[in-house]
Amino acid sequence: MTLIKSISGIRGTIGGQVGDNLTPIDAVKFASAYGVWLKQQRNKENYRVVVGRDARISGEMIQNLVMNTLVGLGIHVIDLGLSTTPTVEIAVPMEHADGGIILTASHNPKQWNALKLLNDKGEFLDAVEGAKILEIAESDTMEFSDVDSLGKITKNDAYIDLHIDEVLKLPLVNAKAIEAANFKVVVDGVNSTGGIAIPLLLERLGVHTVKLFCEPTGHFPHNPEPLKEHLGDLSKKVVEENADFGIVVDPDVDRLAFMDENGNMFGEEYTLVACADYVLSKTPGNTVSNMSSTRALRDITEKYGGTYEASAVGEVNVVKLMKKNNVVIGGEGNGGIIYPDSHYGRDALVGVALFLSLLAERKISVSALRKTYPNYFMSKKKIQLTPGLDVDGILKTIESRYQNEQLTTIDGVKIDFAESWAHLRKSNTEPIIRIYTEAKSQEEADGLADKFIEEIGEIAKG
């Protein structure tokens, strides 16, 4: 497995060859490069970095390597231990730190891990900053501190509680209405840190919580990507418990999906649509999501008189366009809620609180809420990359074949048809081509995706 270096961090599988996988030597090399880059940003006496991890099995090993590498560079580390991506993001400015590192491979299976790198605002680094770190990593000119100037590690396990405090302080979170609604909710924490954070938030909001896979062992009980085909146990539990709905998050708690009271998926794409509906109803304005997200967000935004725009895929790209367009809410269709009143990062805790506020105020079931939104169906497929496959060449050919359609090429190729769209791009996080399509029925969306998979196969054969 090739080590993947992208705007989504340094990511790879554990074990194997140095430079091909995320080995201990690679973890040290990239942590060193990040520390050196951090010190180049400003000249000061003390540097501080917040470090946290999800519950995956390799997490403790990688975290210890990363933290002690930073100590060797004379950088002080605030160790959050088991944490979530959004918790680390909010901890960076609260600690007045110079940056942060989250050890998580997000939705990838258990053999993966990654270093996700943050700046002093607790936001992901951009492509230019990421490229600089890769350059430093390959330079072998890194200089470490002498024995009298080593950093220190300080443990702080209060940040999940502090994160929840910050969520509850948000003016649009209607804690009174949520408590009065007396909700019963099943939470699938995929045996990672969502199993700690989400139930704690729900308890603070007076929600009766049924825990499913909430032990942070890192042994994921199913594929950790929160998609319908992986969530049979949650569906069964919601119905058995006669719950109002189900919640599932990915291992680092930046993606959020809901299941209705009948055990049916609300639709991961509709997490952002529902949260935006609530926020826009109180504070009308503009929205942004990435190009692979549902058109329903555009429809809801325009209903409230706002403007919608799509960015390239990748949280850093979404955030950049959100700031430019001064949006009130944005995110990614994979269940990633970015609410600027909280912070510029995908945050499942914020999403849960906004969604609960919406349900409590409207006094509506989850299945009834879903019926109030435009009905689009999405197909998310992928093609495994094989060595020597010229992805850029394939996408260029697709672009020229569909040049008479409405095309966007800032990130792969997106083709907008009148009643549907297709987005083809190389993944930032896995060695695959993603083929996302959306149409007015599931059959049409699947058919459109299969058509492009076939077409790519033909082009690849030459």
VENNORHU-V563379 format. One record per residue. N is the residue number from 0. RES is the residue in one letter. OMEGA is omega in degrees with one decimal (none if undefined). Layout:
n/res/omega
N/RES/OMEGA
N/RES/OMEGA
This chain:
n/res/omega
0/M/177.2
1/T/174.0
2/L/-177.6
3/I/-179.4
4/K/-175.6
5/S/177.0
6/I/176.4
7/S/174.7
8/G/178.7
9/I/-166.7
10/R/176.9
11/G/177.6
12/T/-177.4
13/I/179.0
14/G/175.9
15/G/-173.1
16/Q/173.5
17/V/178.6
18/G/178.0
19/D/-175.0
20/N/175.8
21/L/179.0
22/T/175.4
23/P/-179.0
24/I/177.6
25/D/179.0
26/A/179.9
27/V/-177.8
28/K/-176.3
29/F/174.5
30/A/177.8
31/S/-178.6
32/A/178.3
33/Y/179.4
34/G/178.7
35/V/179.2
36/W/-179.7
37/L/-178.1
38/K/177.4
39/Q/-176.3
40/Q/176.5
41/R/-178.6
42/N/-178.2
43/K/-175.8
44/E/-174.8
45/N/175.7
46/Y/-178.7
47/R/178.2
48/V/176.1
49/V/179.5
50/V/175.9
51/G/-177.0
52/R/168.9
53/D/-170.0
54/A/-174.4
55/R/-168.6
56/I/-177.5
57/S/-170.5
58/G/-176.4
59/E/178.3
60/M/-177.6
61/I/-179.0
62/Q/179.4
63/N/177.5
64/L/-177.5
65/V/-177.1
66/M/-177.4
67/N/172.3
68/T/178.4
69/L/176.3
70/V/178.7
71/G/176.9
72/L/179.6
73/G/-177.8
74/I/176.5
75/H/-175.7
76/V/170.3
77/I/-174.0
78/D/178.6
79/L/-178.6
80/G/177.7
81/L/-174.1
82/S/176.5
83/T/177.9
84/T/-179.5
85/P/178.5
86/T/177.0
87/V/-179.2
88/E/-179.4
89/I/-179.2
90/A/-175.8
91/V/178.0
92/P/179.6
93/M/178.9
94/E/-173.6
95/H/-177.9
96/A/-179.9
97/D/-179.6
98/G/179.9
99/G/175.0
100/I/175.3
101/I/177.7
102/L/-178.8
103/T/170.6
104/A/172.3
105/S/-174.7
106/H/-178.2
107/N/178.8
108/P/-166.9
109/K/-177.9
110/Q/-179.6
111/W/163.9
112/N/-176.2
113/A/170.2
114/L/174.2
115/K/-168.7
116/L/-177.3
117/L/174.3
118/N/-176.2
119/D/174.8
120/K/-175.4
121/G/179.5
122/E/-178.6
123/F/177.9
124/L/177.3
125/D/-174.2
126/A/-178.7
127/V/179.7
128/E/178.2
129/G/179.8
130/A/179.7
131/K/179.4
132/I/177.5
133/L/178.4
134/E/178.5
135/I/-177.8
136/A/-178.4
137/E/-170.9
138/S/-177.7
139/D/179.0
140/T/-175.9
141/M/-178.4
142/E/-176.7
143/F/-174.3
144/S/175.6
145/D/-170.3
146/V/-179.5
147/D/-174.7
148/S/-179.6
149/L/176.8
150/G/177.6
151/K/176.2
152/I/176.4
153/T/178.9
154/K/175.0
155/N/-178.2
156/D/-177.6
157/A/-166.3
158/Y/175.9
159/I/176.3
160/D/179.1
161/L/177.0
162/H/178.9
163/I/175.8
164/D/-178.6
165/E/178.9
166/V/-176.9
167/L/178.0
168/K/-176.7
169/L/-175.6
170/P/-177.2
171/L/177.5
172/V/-174.3
173/N/-174.8
174/A/-178.8
175/K/-179.6
176/A/-180.0
177/I/-179.5
178/E/-178.6
179/A/-177.2
180/A/175.5
181/N/-178.2
182/F/168.7
183/K/-171.2
184/V/173.5
185/V/-179.1
186/V/171.3
187/D/-178.3
188/G/177.3
189/V/-179.2
190/N/174.4
191/S/-168.3
192/T/171.6
193/G/177.6
194/G/173.7
195/I/-167.7
196/A/-174.0
197/I/176.8
198/P/177.7
199/L/177.8
200/L/-177.8
201/L/178.6
202/E/178.7
203/R/-179.3
204/L/177.5
205/G/179.5
206/V/176.3
207/H/-170.5
208/T/172.8
209/V/-175.2
210/K/175.9
211/L/-179.2
212/F/-177.2
213/C/175.5
214/E/-174.8
215/P/-178.5
216/T/-175.7
217/G/174.7
218/H/-175.5
219/F/-176.0
220/P/176.9
221/H/174.8
222/N/-170.9
223/P/174.8
224/E/-171.8
225/P/-180.0
226/L/-174.5
227/K/-173.5
228/E/-179.6
229/H/-164.4
230/L/179.2
231/G/-179.0
232/D/179.4
233/L/-179.6
234/S/-179.4
235/K/-176.0
236/K/179.6
237/V/-179.0
238/V/179.6
239/E/-174.8
240/E/-175.6
241/N/-175.8
242/A/177.1
243/D/174.8
244/F/177.6
245/G/177.3
246/I/171.4
247/V/177.0
248/V/174.2
249/D/-172.5
250/P/-178.3
251/D/166.9
252/V/171.6
253/D/175.5
254/R/-171.2
255/L/174.8
256/A/-179.0
257/F/174.9
258/M/-176.4
259/D/-174.2
260/E/178.2
261/N/-179.6
262/G/177.3
263/N/178.7
264/M/172.6
265/F/-178.0
266/G/-177.5
267/E/178.8
268/E/-174.5
269/Y/173.8
270/T/-179.3
271/L/179.8
272/V/-178.5
273/A/179.8
274/C/178.4
275/A/177.5
276/D/-179.2
277/Y/-176.9
278/V/-178.3
279/L/179.1
280/S/-179.6
281/K/-175.4
282/T/-177.3
283/P/-179.7
284/G/-176.5
285/N/177.3
286/T/175.3
287/V/164.7
288/S/-179.5
289/N/-173.6
290/M/-179.5
291/S/-175.7
292/S/-174.5
293/T/174.1
294/R/-176.9
295/A/178.7
296/L/176.1
297/R/-178.2
298/D/-178.7
299/I/-179.0
300/T/-178.4
301/E/176.7
302/K/-179.7
303/Y/175.0
304/G/179.5
305/G/179.1
306/T/178.5
307/Y/172.9
308/E/-179.5
309/A/177.7
310/S/168.2
311/A/179.2
312/V/-177.4
313/G/-173.8
314/E/-177.5
315/V/178.7
316/N/178.0
317/V/-177.9
318/V/-179.5
319/K/-179.4
320/L/176.7
321/M/-179.5
322/K/-179.2
323/K/-175.9
324/N/177.7
325/N/-172.7
326/V/178.4
327/V/174.3
328/I/178.6
329/G/178.0
330/G/-177.2
331/E/-177.3
332/G/177.7
333/N/178.8
334/G/-179.2
335/G/-178.7
336/I/174.5
337/I/-175.1
338/Y/-173.0
339/P/177.8
340/D/175.5
341/S/176.0
342/H/-178.4
343/Y/175.8
344/G/178.6
345/R/-169.9
346/D/-179.3
347/A/179.8
348/L/176.5
349/V/179.9
350/G/179.1
351/V/-177.3
352/A/178.8
353/L/-178.9
354/F/177.4
355/L/178.8
356/S/179.0
357/L/-179.3
358/L/-177.3
359/A/-177.9
360/E/-176.9
361/R/-179.3
362/K/-172.6
363/I/177.0
364/S/-178.5
365/V/179.5
366/S/178.6
367/A/177.8
368/L/-178.1
369/R/-178.8
370/K/-180.0
371/T/-176.4
372/Y/176.3
373/P/-174.7
374/N/173.5
375/Y/179.2
376/F/-174.8
377/M/172.4
378/S/-179.9
379/K/-177.2
380/K/179.7
381/K/174.7
382/I/178.6
383/Q/179.0
384/L/174.4
385/T/-178.8
386/P/176.5
387/G/179.1
388/L/-177.3
389/D/-175.6
390/V/-178.4
391/D/178.5
392/G/178.9
393/I/-178.6
394/L/176.7
395/K/-179.7
396/T/177.8
397/I/-179.3
398/E/-176.9
399/S/178.4
400/R/-175.0
401/Y/-173.9
402/Q/179.6
403/N/176.1
404/E/176.0
405/Q/-174.5
406/L/169.0
407/T/-174.7
408/T/178.9
409/I/-178.7
410/D/-172.4
411/G/178.4
412/V/172.2
413/K/-178.8
414/I/178.7
415/D/172.1
416/F/-176.4
417/A/-173.6
418/E/-175.5
419/S/173.0
420/W/174.8
421/A/178.5
422/H/-178.5
423/L/-178.4
424/R/175.2
425/K/-177.0
426/S/171.9
427/N/-168.3
428/T/-179.6
429/E/179.3
430/P/-176.0
431/I/164.8
432/I/176.0
433/R/174.6
434/I/178.1
435/Y/176.6
436/T/175.4
437/E/-179.0
438/A/-176.7
439/K/173.9
440/S/-179.6
441/Q/-179.3
442/E/179.9
443/E/-179.2
444/A/179.0
445/D/-179.4
446/G/179.3
447/L/178.8
448/A/-179.4
449/D/178.5
450/K/-179.6
451/F/176.7
452/I/178.3
453/E/-178.7
454/E/178.1
455/I/178.2
456/G/179.1
457/E/-178.7
458/I/-178.9
459/A/179.6
460/K/178.1
461/G/none
